[in-house]
Amino acid sequence: MKTRVAIIGAGPAGLMLGHLLRAEGIDCVVLERQTGDYVLGRIRAGVLEQITVRTMARLGLDARLKAEGMVEDGFALADGKRLIRIDLKALTGTSVVVYGQTEITRDLMDAAPRRGLEVIYEAGDVALHAVDSDAPWVTYRKDGAEHRIDARFIVGCDGYYGPSRRAIPASVAREYERVYPFGWLGILADVPPCHKELVYANHERGFALASMRSRTRSRYYIDVPLTESVANWPDERLWDELAIRLGAQAAANITRGPSLEKSIAPLRSYVFAPMRHGSLLLCGDAAHIVPPTGAKGLNLAASDVHYAAEALAGFFARHDADAIARYSDKALARVWKCERFSWSLTRLMHRFPEDGPFERAMQVAELDYIAQSRHAQASIAENYVGLPV
């Protein structure tokens, strides 16, 4: 098989890129090692920046998003005494939309056949070849046979554990990482949210987050040590802890219910550079990981895809080779800013084991400053709704 662009990974990044390229008349094929049902079974966050919302609108795939997505004009930081509201709409003129990543993936997946986007699921043993050249290819196994796809470019949207990043020689790679000493224990339940907007809480017992997937489905988190086990947290204990950490104002409206899903996700910050080598481009988690505190994971992947689609369209439509050369620097400039915001919000809202009275006093002072300063709130709001692309 021959194509212009081979995309590795059929998560939201890979599917979104495929749709953008097809809209530009650029042939592409998407490879995914899992089944479609498995991809849809991944439970992820769902706070969408405008880059993600605009991309779905540009593709004409935003009907369900507009009908079911919840527009959020603000969110709150809780410091144990009060809710400090960050008024996104007033401070930036725009908002975020709560719409699950699973639903974004479903919309992109369902539209693929009618848009002529070929997606090959259950493609095992994917390997990238000759990425340094102008004629790379990909091999994979399916139905007991080996297959080959020849392409002009390969785009790795296959996450942290996929083969794409590993195809870049160690001699040119740089990795930056910060592993956090806790994870997020999350519970998903079919109960109405306790607050109309997201609430991030800094409590002496630890961090908590009240979020939602819909008006009737809520997602809550607390931070726990990495050594903790989900088995130690029956539903009732977790609801009790959430009520304490979120504070009286939010806790008064918590509706308890049985968990649909409960898991612990580790937190880290990670950046791989460069995001392009030869004929290989990286997008999303293949190149970077952000802690979920800033709600940047999916949105950062969407901005990568925006830059990648722009670069590939420039190459094929305008024969602009420099468009490909500029991709990594353009994408990384935004990646680092989003990493900074996610790291700073994580640092502000969590109690780190090594912290002492001084560090705690700095958190108290920072939260008090944010509560009283419109400029501080504006900076947070600007980053939360998404920096320009």
N, C-alpha and C positions, 0 to 999 in steps of 0.2 A: 504494500500500500504506500502511496505517496501523498503528502499533504504539505502545505506551507508551514503550518504550526502544529506541533504535537504538544498537547497539554497533559501533564501528569497530575492526576487528582481531580475528582468530581465533587469536591465540597463546594461551598458557595463561591470561593475564589476562582476555581477552575471553570465552573459552569458560567459564572458571570463573564469571565474573559472570553470563553467560547462564544457566548451570545454577542458580545461586543464585536468580536472579529467577524462573525457571520454577518452582522449588520453592516460591516464595511466591505463585505464581499470577499473576505479572506478565508480560504479553506482551512479547516482545522479539525482535529480529532482529539477527543478527551479520553484518557485511560484511567480507570479506577480499579483498584485491586479488590475492593469489597463489592457486595451487592448493593443495589439501590436502596433496598429496605434497611440495610445496615447503616448506610449514610444518613438516611432520614431518622434513624433511631438515636443519633448523637444529640444529646441535650446540651445546648449552649445558650449563651446570653442573647439578649434581644433588644438592646438599646441602640438605635440606629442614628448615626450622624447624617447630616444632609448629603454628604458625598454618596452614601449608600442609597438613601431615598431618591436622590436625583438620578443615579445610575439605573435603578429599577424603572423610574419614570421614562428615562431616555429609551429604554428597551421596550417600553409599552407593556411591562409586566408588573405593574403596581396596582392593579385593580383590587386584589385582596388586601394589599397593604393599606390602601386608602380606606377600604371598608372596615377592616378589622384592627388596624394599628391604632394605638392610643397615643395621641399627641401629648407630650409632656412639656409644659412651659417652665418647669423648674424642678429642683430636687433639694433635699435638706441634709445638712450635717448636724448630728446630735452630739453634744458634748457632755451629756449627763445631767444638764440643767435646763436645756432649751433646744429647740430646733432652729438652726440657722438656715433660712431659706435662700437658695441661690436662684434668683429670678432670671432664668435663661432668656425668656422672651423680651423682658424689659431691658436687659443688659446687652443683648446681642442682636435682637430683632428676629431671632429664629428659635427653633425648638428641637427636641429630639423626638423620636417615635419609638414606642415599645412595640416590637413585632418580632417574634421568635426567629432565631437563626434557622431553625428547622423549617419554618414557613417560607423564608427566603429561598432555602434550598429546594423546597417542594415546588415553588413557583417557577424557578429556573429549570428544574428537572422536567416538570410537566410540559413546558413550552419547547423543550429541545427537539422532539420529533417534527413538530410543525414548522420550526424555524430552520430545519435542515442541519441541526447540530448533532453530529454523531458522537455518542458516548458508549464506550465499550466497558462494561462492568465485568467483574471477576477476572481481571487481567493480572495474572500472577507473575512473580519473578521479573518485574519490570527492570530493565537496565538501560542506561544511557551510554551512547558510544560517540566518539569523535566530536565532542562538544567544542573542542578547540578549532574545528574546521568550519567551512561553509556548507558542509553536507553531513550534518549529524543524523543519527538514526536511533530508534528505540526498539528494543526487543521485549517480548512478553510471551507468556504461555497462557493458552486458553483452550479448554476442551482437549487437553492432552497433546496439543501441538504448539510449536514455537512460531511466533509471527514477528514480522518486522515492519516498522513504519519509517520511511525516509522523509525527512523534513528539512526546511531551511532553518527553522528555529525550534527549540524546545523550551517550554515554560514549566517550571516546577512549582505546582500548587499543591504539593503532596505532604505538607505538614513537616513537623520536626523530625519524624522518624522515617520519612520517605527517602528514596535513593537520589533525588535530584541534587540536594546540597552536597552530598558526598562525591558527586561527580566533578566538583571543583577542586583542583589540586591544592593540597595543604600548603604548598609553597606560596600561594597567592592569597590564602584565606586568613581572615582575622575574626576572632570570636570574643565577644564581651558578654559576661554573665554575672548575675547576682541572684543567688538562691536564697529565698526567704525562709526563716525558721518556723514557719507555720503553714497550714493549709486552710482552705475554706470548706467547712462541713455544710453542705447544702441540703435543704429539704424542699421538695416540690409537692404542693397539695392543692386540691380543688377547693379552695376557700377564697373569699374576696380579700383583696389587699387591705392591710391595716391603715394605709395612708394613701391618699390620691396620687402622691409622687414618691419616688425612691427616697429612702432614708438611710444614710450612712452614719453609723454610731461608733463613737470612741468612748468606751466604758472601762472602768478600772478592772473589770473581769475579762475584757477583751473586745474585739471588734464585732459588729453585727451589721447586716444589711437587710433591709426589707425592700423587696422588689416584686414585680408582677409579670405575668405572661399575658394576662387578660383581666377583665373585670371579675372573673370567677376563678382564676388560677393564679396562685402566688408562689414566689420563690424567695426563700429566706436563707441567710448564711450566718454562721459565726466562725471565727478563726479558732483553730485548735492546733496543738503541737503536731508535728509531722509523725510522731510515734503513735498518735491516737488511732483508735479503731472505731469504725461506724457501729460495730456491735455494742460499744459502750454507750451509745446514744439512742435509746428507745425514743419514740416520738414524744412522749410526755416530758421526758427530761429536756429534750431539745426545745420544745415550746416554752417550758419554764425558763430556760436560759435566755431565749430570745426576748421574753417579756422583761427580764431584768436588764439586759444590755441595751435594748432599744429605748428604754426610758418610759416614764409613766404616760406621756402624751400619746406615743405610738402604741404602747402595750395595751392601752385601754380599748383599742379597736381591733386587736388580734382575734381572728376567728381560727380556732384549732380544728384540725382534721387529720385523717390518716395520710401518711406519706405515700405519694406515687413513686417517688424516687428519692434516694438518699445516698450521698457519696461525699468523699473528701478529695478535693483537688489541690495539689501542691501549687505554690506560687513562685514565679521567678521572672526575672527580666533577662532577655537574651537577644543579641544582635549578631548577625553574621554579615560580613562584608568581604568582597563586593557582592552585590545582588545580581550581577551579570558577569559571565565569563565566556568569551567567545560567542557561540550561538545559543547559550543557555541563559535564561532569565529566571530569577526566583521571585515568587510572590507569597505573601501571607506567612503562615507559621513555618514555612520552609526556610525563611530568612530571619524571623524574629518572633519572640514571645513577649507578651506584656502581662503583668498581673491584672486580674479582671477589675481591679478597683476603679480604673478610669473608663471602663466600658469601651476599650479601644481595639480589641482583638479583631473582630469581624470588620470594623470600620477601617482599620489600618490595612487589612487585606484588600478592601475595596479601593482604597487610594492607590495601592500598588498596582492593582488591575487597571485602574484608570491610566496610570503612567505607562504600563506595559502595552495596553491597547493603543495608546497614543503613539508610542515608539514604533510598534509594528505597523500601524497604518501609515506612519510617515515613511517607513522603509519601503513598503510595498506600493503605496500610492504615489509617493513623491520621490522615490529612490534616494531617500535621505538616510545614508548609513550613520550619520552622526546622531540621529534620533535614537538608535540603539545604544550608541556609546554613552549618551547622556542619561540613560534610564537609571542606572544604579545610583548616581549622585543625586538625582532628583528624588528618587524614592527614599533614599537614606536620610536626606535632609528632613523629611517629614517624619520618618520613623523615629529618629532621635528626639524630636520634639514631643512626640506621643509617648515615648519611653520616659522622658523627663517628667511629664505630667502624671503618668501612671505611678511612677516611682515616688514622686513627691506626695501624691494623695495616699498612697499606701503607707508611707512614712508618717504622715500626719494622723491617720486614723487607727493605726495599730500600735499595740504595746509590744516592743521588742524585748526579748529576754535579757539582753545586755543593757537595756536602758536603766538609768538611775533617776534620782530626783531631778537632776538638771534637765535631762531629756524630757521628762514628763512636764516640767515647768515650761519648756519651750513649746510643747504641744498646746498647753493651756493658753499661753500667750498668743500663739498663732491663731487658734480658733477664736479667741477674743478679738484679735485684730480683724479677722475675716468678718466677724459679726458686726463690727463697727465701720468697716471700710468698704465703700462702694467700689473703689478701685481694685481692692483685693478680690471682691466678688466678681467683678468684671473679668479679671484675669482667669479665674476658675471657670466662669461661664464660657468664655471664648474657647478655652481648651476643651471643655466638655462637649460643646455642640460640634466641634471639629474645626481645626485650622484650615485655611484655604489650600486648595491643591493647584 
